Structure formats: C-alpha cells, structure tokens
C-alpha cells in the first residue's frame, strides 16, 4: 500500500504549492525533513566516508518502484537512495515538488503540466526527461507491472511530451490533488530493471550487490545531479522481527532501523539511542460491509460505541499517540475547526443497537497480523467488545495472507494500520469510492462519493476542505471503518549516526540516507 520531503522558502510559497503545486522552489533536503539543517548543525560538521548499516523491517522482491513494498513508508529509506521522487509529502500532508520544478493545473483540474529540473540523468547516464517520465508511467500502468499504482495511472487519459523538460497530462476526470499521485511509485521515475542493472534511477546511490529479500549494498553515485551522499556505502539487511531488529541496533550490527513498536521508543532513550518519528500511522479496523450482519449499519455503529479509543491508545501506544476520529487526520490541511462527531464509548447504546438489529449475541472473527502491537490491540478490542455482549475470535495471520484476505474481501473485520491517511486526498478516494481497488470495506455511499468528487474537482482549498469534511462525516456516521489511534512511527539510530531529520510534523515519514553521516 501506499509514503517524501521538500522545504519551501516561505509560508506563502508553501500555501501556493498546497493549493496548486505551483512553481515555488524547494530546498535540497526535501526527502529528509525540515529539521535536517538544524540537526546537522547540532551534530557538527558533516563527515564524508564510512558505511551506514540500515535494518529493514520487511523483505523486498525487486528494486523497482513497481513493487509496492519498496515504496512503503518503512522502505523508502532504500527507495530514496536509488530514485528521486517527482513530488514529496511535506509537513502536515502538503505535497511539494522535488525532481519536478512545478506541477500546474488548468482551470478545471483536468489538465496538468509537469516541468522538470534540467540536467538530471539516470545512473546509466541517460537523461531523465519528459519522455522518460511518460515511459515510466506507461510501464507501471500495464497489468504486467503488477503495480498498485496502476489504479492511479488509469486516471490519466493522455500524456504529451512538450519539450525535454515538460509533460502535459490530460485526466479522465478533474483531480485537484493529481500531483499527490507522484510521491511514490509513479513519481520514482526509473528505467526497467534488467540483468546487471537491478535498479536504474536518478538517486544518490547505485547498486553494488543485492540478494532480494535478504540484503543490498549501495555505493555513492558519482554522477548524481544533486548534493552527494555522505556515506561511501549503505548496507541494508532485512530484519523482519522487531525485537531482533532493535537488538541489532543496541549491539551495533545496525546503525539505523525502522520501528513502529511503542515500547521500543520508550526504551530507546534509556539505551542512549536517537529517534526521528512523526505521526505517520493510523490504526483502524475495516469492516466488510458486503457480509451479513455487517451490511447493517446499526451493527457497525454498535462496534463504534463499544470501543474506548483513549484506552486503546494508552494500552497499545503508551500515551505517545492520540485518538483518531475519522479519515481526516488531526494534522491534515483539510481538518477545519470542527472535528467529526465520533461516538464516545457507550456500552448500553452498543447493546441497544445490536438488539435492534437482531444480533444481541453477535460474534465474529477478527483478522490481525503477527506483530506484537497488533496482537495487543486485538486483545484490548476483544475485551471491550465482550462487555457489550460481542464475542470476538482473534485470528493472527502472516502479512501476505492478511493482504490476500483484504484484497479479496475474505474477512468480517480486520486490523488495518496504514499511512494512507497522511494524504487526505488520496485516502478518501482510494478507501471510500465504490470503484477503487482499495475500497476494502466494499462500502458504497452515493453521498460520500459526490462529496469526494466535488473536493477532487475544486482547486479552492477551502471548498475542497468543506467537501472532504462532508465525506468524512458520512464515513463516521455509517462506520465502514472503526477509527482507533494516530501513532508515531519512524527511525531509531545509534549515537554514531548524525544528520537525523526532524520529521515530527510529517504525516508521511520519509527519510533519505544521503544527508546522514557516520561519526568518526
């Protein structure tokens, strides 16, 4: 599923980019976070050389942006080494240019013109120009690419190369948030991997050796167009077990790791480790609205009333997060002044709704992955729902099986932790429009669909916010998804790693290894 960074020179420029993705320039620490320069200053002068050892939380099949694993938020520290994105997610969900100089709409948001930086080349020396962008999008749109981004590419009716640095996209329907589709797979412009070139991008590093699913070693790209990476080499190892990954950091076998485990963040300070985290994750439960009895909104709303979100946050996330109250996150620019009226816990109301729906003794299976925090969250929900007379059987599954069940909609209720809500435009359209492949709940609300479409068609941010808020109210009221908590996620590092960015305001925690260095 679907996660970058650039800093604008002023608040006015940031507002312009948020509204139109216009022609404001961004600083070169885009995929590192606004605090990179400050962090670097606190660490002293940057030092070139050495090897940075990074622990990855999941295996990868190939070094290709078509692979959604590579462009997932925890893995983008690898993707950013090999590929530069056209657009990046900034603070509070703003989308800003990186390899793009600008991304400008026509009057009704059905046409967008992309202007590229000049002089950018792939690691094999070929130009990253307008034709390369068109070729990349065309490749990933094909079914054989197996890219989840094909659904995004399908929104494009036509592409035209205007000049070596300019491409025009004509859309099938208005989309004021079109540039946000280029922050991940579609935006990581690359050549197809082949033979001795397992990854050909424009990033600061190139591949020295790779064992898919196990490890990859990268070396500095001598022909990189931008600021060179500090480390001579980057060595990535796949360490899927969160405890083992943390211990590798403590022992010095790794310098930097991704973690979403609350207890590790708490322990890190005592172990002398450094952290770079942001509010990049939302914990929810997806309900299959196509399967009885969950096709009855009264049953779904009963589950809302039975859950104490504050207690879930304290038990699972140890007070480091906050409760979630709907699909527009607490830091979204579309938030508005009034939060959705998410139901507070009321066990009596839950029982009343279940009785009214004819299911006073409701029971169901709750699917969850094997991570400790997921298991803990499922147990807490199981206990809460039992107080409302609901029997929950928790069924742990490996990630691959859970993903299959999700996409094939072979579940009743399932744990769903995602970074998608870091980009409100994308999340609303992907999760709640009836024809979206990511509408896992199967929910179909004509009212919400009209509101989402109206928001996507408006280049006026205030109007878009009002439309999205209307859609969010429908989501909360009809409860195809139970919102639980907003959670901090990110990286832990040993004291020898310098240049760690400030990503505390990033709803998409996306770090590049290039600005990091190893202290001597």
PyMOL commands that set and color helices and strands:
alter all, ss='L'
color gray80, all
select helices_A, chain A and resi 11-20+36-43+73-82+130-141+143-145+150-153+178-182+242-251+262-270+297-306+309-317+347-357+372-386+399-407+420-422+424-432+446-457+461-478
alter helices_A, ss='H'
color red, helices_A
select strands_A, chain A and resi 51-56+87-89+95-97+100-105+111-116+156-163+166-171+205-211+215-220+233-238+256-259+274-287+322-323+363-369+391-397+413-418+481-493+497-498+517-518
alter strands_A, ss='S'
color yellow, strands_A
deselect
rebuild
show_as cartoon
